[in-house]
Amino acid sequence: MEALLGLDTGYQQQDHHDGGWHVRQIPSWRAVKDYTCPGCGRSIRAGAAHLVAWRSDWIFGDDRAGEDRRHWHPICWRTRRHDGR
C-alpha cells in the first residue's frame, strides 16, 4: 500500500502529538458513501469532500492500520485533541 500512496496527490504523511498518520483528501466526486465523523459524531454525506486518516506508526504495519481508517470532516481533523483523550 505504501508504494501507491506516493502516487496519490491528495496524500500526506503527518506527525502530531498523537502519533504518525497517513491522511488522504477525498474530493467530493470520490465521496460515494455516507460516513460518521469520529470527531463530532455527525454524518459526512456522500458527495461531501472530506479526509480519511489511519496510523502510520502502527506496530502491525500499514495494511493492518488501514483496516481502522476513519473518515473525518477536515475541521474536525485539524481541531481534534492531541493528548489521547
N, C-alpha and C positions, 0 to 999 in steps of 0.2 A: 504494500500500500504506500509506503513512504516514498518510493521512487516516483510514483504517479503524482503525489502531492506537489512536487516541484514543478510540474507542468500546469498546475491549476492557478490561474492568475488571481482567483479570489481567495487563495490560501495564505495564511500566515502562521508562523510559529511564534507564540507569545509566552513570556515568562512573567509570572506575578508572584506575590507573596504566597498564594495558594498553590503554587506549582507551575509546571510547564503545560502548555495547552496547544493543540492543533485547533485552528479556527478557520472555518471556511464560510465565506459570504455566499448566501443563497439569493440570487436575484429573483424578482417577482415571477418571471417567466418559468423558472425552475421549481417554484414553490407549488407543488401539486397536491399536497396533503395538509390537513389541519394538525397542529401540534399544541401542546401545553407548555408554556414557558416556565422553567423551574424558578426563575427569578421573581415573577409576580403571580404565577398561577393562572394567568389569563391565557386565552386562546391566541394562537398565531394562525390566522386563516390562510387557506390556500390562496395563492396569488399575492401574498404579502412578503416583501423582501425581509430576510432575517439572517441569522447565522447559526451554524452548528459548531459545537465545541466538544472536544474529548481530550483526555490527558495525553501528554507527550512523554511523561516520565513514569508511566505505569510499569510496575515491576514485571508484569507478564507480557509486555510488549504492545506495540501499536494496534495490532489486529484485535487483541482482547479488549483494549481500551476503546477501540472504535465501536464495539458492541454496546458500550454505555454512553455513546454520544447523545447530546441533548441539543434541542433547538431553542434558541433564545431570541427575544427582542434585542436589537442592538443596544438600546439604552439600558436594559436590564443587565446585559453582559458587562457594559462599561461601569455600572454603578454597583455591581454585586459586592458583597462583603468578601474581603480577602483574608479574614482572620480565622476561617474554619468554622464559624458559627452560622 
